[in-house]
Amino acid sequence: MKKTLAGLIAGFAAGIIDLIPMIIQDLTWDANLAAFSMWLAVGFFTAHISFRIHPVLKGILIAFICLLPSAFIIGWSMPESLIGISAMTLILGAMTGLLVKWLTREKSA
């Protein structure tokens, strides 16, 4: 499978999983769309950036880099929510890295 498609599929899957608790919490749609679009970007970047590290670590690293600007905004008004967001980013980042590797059959370092 092509890298771009694999990354978007992985990002879409992570975005949907991330949206479920956000919709249950009745968060605003701008927050939902921001989170979903972040995961699409994470999937795309995970598929195209070449780090010589394990795919799980690659996905986690890229996910936290993409989260960083939003984390400052979220943390300013609701710092306690960063714990759950970080946990979800860790889990979904790892999943994204593995899914991109599996879909592209990319060789790990």
C-alpha positions, 0 to 999 in steps of 0.5 A: 500500500502507498505510504500516504494512503496507509498514513491517512488510514492509520490517522483516520482510525486513531482519530475515530478512536480519539473522538469517541470519549470526546463525543461522550464528554460532549466537547465542542465540535471545534475540539473534536475537529482539531483532535481528528485533524491532528491524528490525520496529520500524525498518520501522514507524518508517521508514514513519510518521516524516516526515523531509525527507531522502532515504529511504536516509538516513531508514532509516539514521538510524532504524535507528541510533537503534533500535540505540543502546540495544542497542549499549551492551549489546553494546559493553560485553561485545563491543566488536569485534562493533559493527563488523559490527553497524554495517555491517549496520545501515547496509546494512539501514537503507538497504534498509529506507528504499528498500523503504518508499519503493518500497512506499508510493510516498512522495515524497522530499524 
